Amino acid sequence: MKILSKEQVYEGDRLTAERQNISSTELMERAATKIFNWIHTRLQGQPIPIHVFCGIGNNGGDGLVLSRHLINYGYNVNTYIVNYSDKRSKDFLINYDRIKQASKNWPVLLNEEDEFPNITPDAIIVDAVFGIGLNRPAHDWVKKLFQHFRASKAFTLSVDIPSGLFTDRVPEDENGVVWANYTLSFQTSKLVFFLPETGKFTTEWEILDIGIDPSYLQQVKTEAELIGKFEMLSVYKPRDKFCHKGDFGHAMIIGGSYGKIGAVTLASRAALTAGAGLITAYVPKCGYVPLQSSFPEAMVMTDNEDELLTDISFELKPSAIGIGVGMGIDKKTVSAFEGFLKRYSGPLVVDADGINMLAANKKLLELLQPQTILTPHPKELKRLIGEWKDDFDKLEKIKTFTSKYNLIVIVKGANTMTVFRDRIYVNSTGNPGLATAGTGDVLTGVITGMLSQGYEPLMAALFGVYLHGKAADIAVMDLGYQALNASVVIEAIGEAYLDLFKQPGMEEQEKNNE
């Protein structure tokens, strides 16, 4: 699912009108009717007060079309024109005339000196003031209007994007943005929905298909893409009847130190559960008994040192390695890590203290194999690439970093993003329950397991992140956010795989059968 820039959205609108032989006004009618249908399906004519606030551009035109349909169906509608400029778009003016012809309930013109309308908490606000074309902050009086929306406690529905939110930068003043309960986005989601500093302005969002030209959507190349079940199902590798464990690779997890052997156990279990044929854990001697007793499926190799890793050397040739979990950053471990990087040339995932060692010794980055996968949490990422001004600046720095070193970076968070060169892949699974100890180790293991099975590094990263998040989504349904833990996520990986093949509605059917 491609995430279009605003320029690509405009081009899609233009080509759709041209190829479907319709006017921009007709396309606006189609889009706004989709919003009406969404509202009407849910309200079914209930006499709830609806306040539609329209700007004077095309987003406002959408609001006028919506108001006209709501009025025609007998809804209790008040329509307002937020008169922040003398300029009007052509399609706004056309629909302004249409609503005046269709109803005696003409829109109210709101000017800077006017009092804001009273909005009760049981009402619905439709925000159609600014669209994606906004290029400067709102006027102070419009900011006060947005604060009036929020103070009313009314349910706020934004058209396409919360007004005051830019598509390509973080707003300077949060009061200049509508805080929406729900946003109905035309045809494609917006990148700002997924970034911490901008995603907070809409609690939920949904995409409405407004019939943009399908050939354009198929051919256009975007910077960002949303990764879901459909994308991952297309890269899934089915298993042959006559396969054996050697077909799915030998994964290795290297890490651990005194008191942190659990990290290696979690990552190793996750790698095997994700599908690796064999798993070996390489740990200090203190990890031998814990691993052999708690995880009988694993083979264990140990360092000569009891409490930390000092010499990472082995004769076997693993298919993929995950390194860094629970490893520590002792000088002897740093030396062992450097020696390992000089010798190893296979698929690799680096996490936790492995990333910290790379950040403290940038020359080690040049030893990494092309498309090595790094999985930092926010503080580790900051050590790696330096400070950033905001979320957009962070993404630019990561893109520059991955291009310079030919690496893949997974930016863990509420909407985990995988960045490779100039592309950003936004994961659609996961929940706040993952904010708990050990889930990062599980992610490292899952991705290592995907690499072991022969998935190319980028696909291994995307698929691993997706499965990890989906497993958490499945587990949290029975446990809630607070009780979710890393071991439970591992146990749900199998269900995450099975979910790939479930058709919409199958869950409800299974419940009914029970």
VMD Tcl script that draws the C-alpha trace (Angstrom):
set ca {
  {0.00 0.00 0.00}
  {1.80 3.07 -1.26}
  {1.93 6.28 0.78}
  {1.78 9.14 -1.69}
  {3.31 12.58 -1.23}
  {0.99 15.55 -1.67}
  {2.48 16.21 -5.12}
  {1.70 12.62 -6.11}
  {-1.84 12.97 -4.77}
  {-2.39 16.05 -6.95}
  {-1.00 14.22 -9.97}
  {-3.27 11.26 -9.26}
  {-6.29 13.57 -9.12}
  {-5.31 15.21 -12.40}
  {-4.72 11.96 -14.24}
  {-7.94 10.45 -12.88}
  {-10.00 13.36 -14.16}
  {-8.24 13.17 -17.52}
  {-8.42 9.40 -18.00}
  {-11.95 8.98 -16.65}
  {-13.19 12.04 -18.53}
  {-14.59 13.75 -15.47}
  {-14.09 17.21 -14.02}
  {-12.30 17.96 -10.76}
  {-15.71 18.98 -9.41}
  {-17.10 15.53 -10.19}
  {-14.12 13.92 -8.47}
  {-14.77 16.12 -5.43}
  {-18.41 15.03 -5.46}
  {-17.33 11.40 -5.55}
  {-14.87 11.81 -2.67}
  {-17.23 13.73 -0.39}
  {-20.07 11.33 -1.12}
  {-17.84 8.56 0.22}
  {-17.58 10.50 3.48}
  {-21.33 10.98 3.59}
  {-21.90 7.26 3.06}
  {-19.44 6.49 5.88}
  {-21.31 8.81 8.26}
  {-24.81 7.80 7.13}
  {-24.03 4.08 7.56}
  {-23.15 4.73 11.19}
  {-25.74 7.35 12.18}
  {-28.76 6.10 10.19}
  {-30.51 9.45 10.46}
  {-30.05 10.00 14.20}
  {-30.73 13.65 15.18}
  {-27.21 14.26 16.42}
  {-26.02 17.87 15.94}
  {-23.39 17.97 13.18}
  {-21.18 21.04 12.73}
  {-19.32 21.10 9.42}
  {-16.46 23.64 9.29}
  {-15.27 24.35 5.75}
  {-12.22 26.20 4.56}
  {-12.22 28.12 1.30}
  {-10.11 25.66 -0.72}
  {-10.79 22.18 -2.02}
  {-10.94 20.65 1.46}
  {-13.68 23.13 2.20}
  {-15.36 22.13 -1.06}
  {-15.43 18.54 0.21}
  {-17.11 19.80 3.36}
  {-19.77 21.67 1.39}
  {-20.62 18.59 -0.67}
  {-20.89 16.58 2.55}
  {-23.13 19.19 4.17}
  {-25.44 19.24 1.14}
  {-25.92 15.47 1.29}
  {-26.45 15.52 5.05}
  {-29.08 18.26 4.71}
  {-30.85 16.39 1.91}
  {-31.10 13.33 4.17}
  {-32.61 15.33 7.01}
  {-29.66 15.53 9.38}
  {-29.33 18.30 11.96}
  {-26.52 20.18 10.19}
  {-24.86 23.55 10.73}
  {-22.35 24.58 8.09}
  {-19.66 27.23 8.58}
  {-17.20 28.87 6.20}
  {-13.92 29.64 7.97}
  {-13.13 32.86 6.13}
  {-9.36 33.04 6.61}
  {-8.62 34.44 3.12}
  {-10.21 36.29 0.21}
  {-9.11 33.56 -2.22}
  {-11.47 30.71 -3.11}
  {-10.84 27.62 -5.16}
  {-12.98 27.02 -8.24}
  {-14.51 23.81 -6.89}
  {-15.25 25.46 -3.55}
  {-17.24 28.20 -5.29}
  {-19.17 25.70 -7.42}
  {-20.22 23.73 -4.36}
  {-20.96 26.88 -2.39}
  {-23.53 27.77 -5.03}
  {-24.91 24.22 -5.03}
  {-25.54 24.10 -1.29}
  {-27.29 27.49 -1.41}
  {-29.53 26.22 -4.20}
  {-30.27 22.96 -2.39}
  {-31.22 24.39 0.99}
  {-32.41 27.47 2.80}
  {-29.94 26.52 5.52}
  {-27.07 28.51 4.02}
  {-23.53 28.23 5.44}
  {-22.57 30.76 8.11}
  {-19.53 32.90 7.29}
  {-17.07 32.90 10.21}
  {-14.74 35.89 10.33}
  {-12.01 36.80 12.77}
  {-14.23 39.13 14.79}
  {-17.15 36.65 15.09}
  {-17.98 34.56 18.12}
  {-17.50 30.84 17.70}
  {-20.66 28.71 17.63}
  {-21.67 26.76 20.72}
  {-20.76 23.07 20.33}
  {-22.12 20.57 22.83}
  {-20.20 17.43 23.83}
  {-22.83 15.20 22.18}
  {-22.28 16.83 18.77}
  {-20.07 15.84 15.86}
  {-17.54 18.25 14.37}
  {-16.51 17.70 10.77}
  {-13.17 19.38 10.13}
  {-12.83 20.36 6.45}
  {-10.85 23.57 6.95}
  {-7.38 22.82 5.53}
  {-6.25 19.96 3.31}
  {-2.89 18.53 2.33}
  {-1.92 21.69 0.45}
  {-1.38 23.74 3.61}
  {2.01 25.46 3.42}
  {1.95 27.92 6.32}
  {0.60 27.96 9.89}
  {-3.01 28.96 10.50}
  {-3.96 32.48 11.58}
  {-4.17 33.02 15.33}
  {-7.96 33.24 15.29}
  {-8.21 29.97 13.36}
  {-5.92 28.37 15.95}
  {-8.38 29.54 18.62}
  {-11.19 27.92 16.62}
  {-9.30 24.63 16.65}
  {-8.83 24.96 20.41}
  {-12.58 25.62 20.64}
  {-13.16 22.29 18.87}
  {-10.99 20.48 21.38}
  {-12.51 22.21 24.41}
  {-16.02 21.21 23.30}
  {-15.25 17.49 23.84}
  {-17.31 16.75 20.72}
  {-16.32 13.87 18.43}
  {-14.14 15.39 15.70}
  {-13.93 13.86 12.23}
  {-11.28 15.27 9.89}
  {-11.57 15.16 6.10}
  {-8.40 13.67 4.52}
  {-6.01 15.09 7.14}
  {-6.44 17.02 10.43}
  {-6.45 20.69 9.54}
  {-3.23 22.50 10.33}
  {-1.13 19.36 9.87}
  {1.49 19.52 7.12}
  {2.34 16.43 5.08}
  {6.09 17.00 5.10}
  {7.05 18.68 8.35}
  {6.17 18.90 12.03}
  {3.92 21.85 13.01}
  {5.56 24.43 15.23}
  {2.43 25.06 17.31}
  {0.24 22.16 18.42}
  {-2.63 24.59 19.01}
  {-2.67 25.26 15.29}
  {-3.71 21.68 14.48}
  {-7.08 19.97 14.88}
  {-6.93 17.03 17.30}
  {-9.16 14.56 15.50}
  {-10.82 11.48 16.93}
  {-11.03 10.02 13.44}
  {-9.66 10.94 10.02}
  {-11.03 9.71 6.69}
  {-8.12 9.81 4.29}
  {-8.70 9.82 0.54}
  {-7.21 6.83 -1.33}
  {-3.96 6.64 0.65}
  {-2.74 7.09 4.19}
  {-0.39 9.96 5.01}
  {3.14 9.49 6.36}
  {2.34 11.90 9.20}
  {-0.18 9.41 10.60}
  {2.72 7.13 11.59}
  {5.24 9.55 13.15}
  {5.15 10.16 16.92}
  {5.22 13.96 16.66}
  {2.38 14.11 14.11}
  {0.45 10.86 14.47}
  {-0.97 12.02 17.80}
  {-3.27 14.47 16.01}
  {-5.63 11.67 14.93}
  {-6.58 8.83 17.26}
  {-7.73 6.63 14.39}
  {-7.78 6.88 10.61}
  {-9.32 5.03 7.70}
  {-8.75 5.08 3.95}
  {-11.64 5.75 1.57}
  {-11.24 4.50 -1.99}
  {-12.33 7.39 -4.20}
  {-11.46 5.69 -7.49}
  {-8.09 7.25 -8.30}
  {-6.76 5.85 -11.58}
  {-5.52 2.31 -10.78}
  {-2.75 2.32 -13.39}
  {-1.31 5.47 -11.81}
  {-1.41 3.92 -8.34}
  {0.28 0.80 -9.66}
  {3.06 2.62 -11.50}
  {3.86 5.55 -9.23}
  {7.05 5.15 -7.19}
  {6.71 6.41 -3.64}
  {9.21 7.10 -0.90}
  {7.05 5.32 1.70}
  {4.95 2.17 1.70}
  {2.61 0.64 4.29}
  {3.31 -3.05 4.88}
  {0.40 -5.35 5.72}
  {-0.83 -8.91 5.29}
  {-1.23 -8.69 1.51}
  {2.35 -7.52 0.98}
  {3.79 -10.24 3.21}
  {1.64 -13.05 1.84}
  {3.10 -12.38 -1.59}
  {6.67 -13.09 -0.37}
  {5.86 -16.03 1.92}
  {7.88 -19.16 1.11}
  {5.68 -22.28 1.27}
  {7.22 -25.56 2.41}
  {7.58 -28.64 0.24}
  {6.27 -32.00 1.42}
  {9.74 -33.58 1.22}
  {11.69 -30.77 2.92}
  {13.98 -31.30 5.90}
  {15.50 -29.05 8.56}
  {18.58 -28.39 6.48}
  {16.41 -26.60 3.92}
  {15.63 -23.85 6.39}
  {19.10 -22.97 7.51}
  {21.15 -22.94 10.66}
  {20.60 -19.75 12.66}
  {23.00 -18.57 15.34}
  {22.44 -16.07 18.14}
  {25.59 -14.57 19.67}
  {25.37 -12.60 22.89}
  {24.77 -12.77 26.58}
  {26.76 -11.89 29.67}
  {26.37 -12.65 33.36}
  {22.75 -11.89 34.31}
  {21.64 -11.41 30.68}
  {21.47 -14.92 29.26}
  {17.69 -14.55 29.03}
  {18.11 -12.21 26.05}
  {19.89 -14.94 24.09}
  {17.30 -17.52 25.13}
  {14.46 -15.32 23.86}
  {16.19 -14.50 20.57}
  {17.11 -18.16 19.99}
  {13.59 -19.39 20.70}
  {12.19 -16.72 18.37}
  {14.55 -17.67 15.54}
  {13.52 -21.33 15.72}
  {9.83 -20.50 16.07}
  {10.03 -18.17 13.06}
  {11.16 -21.14 10.98}
  {14.91 -21.69 11.17}
  {15.79 -25.37 10.75}
  {18.52 -25.37 13.41}
  {19.57 -22.95 16.12}
  {22.85 -22.53 17.97}
  {23.42 -20.05 20.79}
  {26.96 -18.74 21.38}
  {27.30 -17.46 24.95}
  {29.74 -17.11 27.88}
  {30.13 -20.29 29.96}
  {27.62 -19.03 32.52}
  {24.91 -19.38 29.86}
  {25.45 -23.07 29.15}
  {23.26 -24.59 31.87}
  {20.43 -22.03 31.61}
  {20.11 -22.53 27.85}
  {20.45 -26.31 27.87}
  {17.88 -26.65 30.64}
  {15.32 -24.08 29.46}
  {15.54 -24.52 25.69}
  {16.29 -28.14 24.75}
  {15.88 -27.52 21.01}
  {18.96 -25.31 20.97}
  {22.59 -26.28 20.54}
  {24.96 -24.26 22.72}
  {28.54 -23.13 22.17}
  {30.47 -21.24 24.82}
  {33.28 -18.76 25.09}
  {36.28 -19.61 27.27}
  {35.28 -16.83 29.66}
  {32.63 -17.43 32.32}
  {30.81 -14.08 32.42}
  {31.35 -12.34 29.07}
  {32.32 -12.91 25.48}
  {36.03 -12.55 24.73}
  {36.61 -14.65 21.61}
  {33.83 -15.26 19.10}
  {35.19 -18.11 17.01}
  {33.59 -21.31 15.70}
  {33.98 -23.79 12.86}
  {30.36 -24.23 11.83}
  {28.96 -22.13 8.99}
  {25.61 -20.71 10.05}
  {23.11 -19.50 7.46}
  {22.48 -16.30 9.41}
  {23.56 -14.71 12.68}
  {21.95 -12.34 15.15}
  {24.45 -10.66 17.45}
  {24.44 -8.20 20.34}
  {21.56 -9.17 22.66}
  {22.61 -9.03 26.32}
  {26.23 -8.86 25.20}
  {27.65 -5.99 27.23}
  {30.36 -3.59 26.06}
  {33.41 -4.73 27.99}
  {36.70 -3.94 26.19}
  {37.34 -7.66 25.68}
  {33.88 -8.04 24.16}
  {34.45 -5.08 21.83}
  {37.67 -6.73 20.63}
  {35.86 -10.04 20.11}
  {33.07 -8.26 18.23}
  {35.55 -6.55 15.90}
  {37.30 -9.85 15.21}
  {33.98 -11.49 14.43}
  {33.01 -8.75 11.95}
  {36.35 -9.14 10.16}
  {35.83 -12.89 9.73}
  {32.10 -13.25 9.09}
  {30.62 -12.54 5.66}
  {27.05 -13.94 5.86}
  {23.59 -12.46 6.57}
  {23.64 -10.57 9.86}
  {21.33 -8.83 12.34}
  {22.94 -6.48 14.88}
  {20.99 -5.42 17.98}
  {21.40 -3.89 21.43}
  {25.03 -3.80 22.62}
  {26.18 -4.69 19.11}
  {24.71 -1.36 17.98}
  {26.22 0.43 20.99}
  {29.66 -0.88 20.04}
  {29.15 0.26 16.44}
  {28.09 3.70 17.66}
  {31.15 4.01 19.92}
  {33.54 2.72 17.23}
  {32.25 4.05 13.89}
  {35.12 2.39 12.00}
  {33.42 -0.94 12.74}
  {30.53 0.09 10.48}
  {32.79 -0.34 7.49}
  {33.26 -4.01 8.42}
  {29.55 -4.79 8.10}
  {28.41 -6.79 5.10}
  {26.07 -5.08 2.60}
  {22.44 -5.04 3.80}
  {23.28 -5.99 7.36}
  {20.16 -5.30 9.45}
  {20.37 -3.02 12.51}
  {17.50 -2.98 15.02}
  {18.05 -0.02 17.39}
  {15.63 1.34 19.95}
  {15.43 5.18 20.06}
  {18.40 5.79 22.37}
  {20.59 3.34 20.45}
  {19.56 5.02 17.22}
  {20.55 8.41 18.58}
  {23.97 7.09 19.53}
  {24.33 5.72 16.02}
  {23.23 8.68 13.85}
  {23.33 11.62 16.27}
  {20.66 14.06 17.43}
  {17.75 15.02 15.18}
  {15.52 18.08 15.08}
  {12.23 16.24 14.56}
  {10.80 13.03 13.11}
  {11.29 14.13 9.51}
  {14.89 15.09 10.19}
  {15.38 11.71 11.86}
  {14.17 9.88 8.74}
  {16.46 11.94 6.52}
  {19.45 11.15 8.73}
  {18.61 7.44 8.69}
  {18.27 7.43 4.89}
  {21.66 9.13 4.59}
  {23.17 6.64 7.05}
  {21.78 3.56 5.28}
  {22.92 4.86 1.89}
  {26.44 5.59 3.14}
  {26.99 2.16 4.66}
  {24.54 0.09 2.54}
  {22.66 -1.07 5.64}
  {19.02 -1.69 6.61}
  {17.83 0.09 9.76}
  {14.68 -0.88 11.64}
  {13.33 2.06 13.61}
  {11.41 0.47 16.46}
  {8.35 2.27 17.77}
  {4.55 2.48 17.65}
  {4.72 2.21 13.85}
  {8.02 0.43 13.32}
  {9.72 1.63 10.15}
  {12.29 -0.16 8.06}
  {14.59 2.20 6.16}
  {16.83 1.20 3.29}
  {18.51 3.96 1.30}
  {15.72 6.27 0.10}
  {12.79 3.96 0.92}
  {10.68 3.85 4.08}
  {8.51 0.84 4.90}
  {5.90 1.42 7.60}
  {4.72 -1.64 9.49}
  {0.98 -2.00 10.12}
  {1.11 -4.41 13.09}
  {2.06 -4.12 16.74}
  {0.63 -2.47 19.85}
  {1.70 -0.82 23.15}
  {2.01 -4.24 24.78}
  {5.36 -4.60 23.01}
  {6.78 -1.89 25.28}
  {8.17 -4.49 27.66}
  {11.47 -6.21 28.38}
  {12.72 -8.74 25.85}
  {10.48 -8.03 22.87}
  {13.41 -6.45 21.04}
  {15.39 -9.65 21.56}
  {12.47 -11.57 20.09}
  {12.44 -9.32 17.02}
  {16.16 -9.95 16.49}
  {15.54 -13.68 16.67}
  {12.59 -13.60 14.29}
  {14.53 -11.67 11.65}
  {17.53 -13.97 12.06}
  {15.18 -16.91 11.55}
  {13.82 -15.33 8.36}
  {17.34 -14.79 7.02}
  {18.18 -18.38 7.84}
  {15.31 -19.57 5.64}
  {16.71 -17.72 2.66}
  {14.66 -14.53 2.63}
  {16.58 -11.61 1.16}
  {17.65 -9.13 3.88}
  {15.04 -6.46 3.14}
  {12.21 -8.99 2.92}
  {13.49 -10.73 6.06}
  {13.38 -7.39 7.90}
  {9.89 -6.50 6.65}
  {8.43 -9.97 7.21}
  {10.09 -10.31 10.61}
  {8.76 -6.96 11.81}
  {5.28 -7.80 10.50}
  {5.13 -11.25 12.16}
  {6.52 -9.90 15.43}
  {3.84 -7.21 15.55}
  {1.06 -9.53 14.44}
  {1.99 -12.08 17.10}
  {1.69 -9.31 19.69}
  {-1.68 -8.24 18.25}
  {-2.97 -11.80 18.56}
  {-1.61 -12.34 22.07}
  {-2.88 -9.04 23.41}
  {-6.49 -9.99 22.65}
  {-6.41 -12.44 25.57}
  {-3.94 -10.68 27.86}
  {-4.24 -6.93 27.45}
  {-1.30 -4.58 27.05}
  {0.03 -4.75 30.59}
  {0.35 -8.54 30.82}
  {1.94 -9.07 27.43}
  {5.52 -10.34 27.64}
  {8.23 -11.46 25.26}
  {7.70 -15.20 25.77}
  {4.01 -14.86 24.93}
  {4.91 -13.07 21.70}
  {7.09 -16.02 20.69}
  {4.24 -18.43 21.43}
  {1.91 -16.45 19.14}
  {4.24 -16.42 16.11}
  {2.62 -19.60 14.79}
  {-0.81 -17.97 14.88}
  {0.64 -14.94 13.12}
  {1.74 -17.21 10.28}
  {-1.69 -18.86 10.12}
  {-3.37 -15.45 10.05}
  {-1.71 -14.76 6.69}
  {-4.13 -17.22 5.10}
  {-7.30 -16.17 6.88}
  {-9.88 -14.40 4.74}
  {-11.81 -11.40 6.08}
  {-14.67 -12.57 8.26}
  {-13.17 -15.98 9.06}
  {-12.61 -15.10 12.72}
  {-16.29 -14.24 13.17}
  {-17.32 -17.45 11.41}
  {-15.04 -19.51 13.67}
  {-16.58 -17.93 16.76}
  {-20.08 -18.70 15.49}
  {-19.08 -22.33 14.86}
  {-17.89 -22.61 18.44}
}
mol new
graphics top color blue
foreach p $ca { graphics top sphere $p radius 0.5 }
foreach p [lrange $ca 0 end-1] q [lrange $ca 1 end] { graphics top cylinder $p $q radius 0.2 }
display resetview
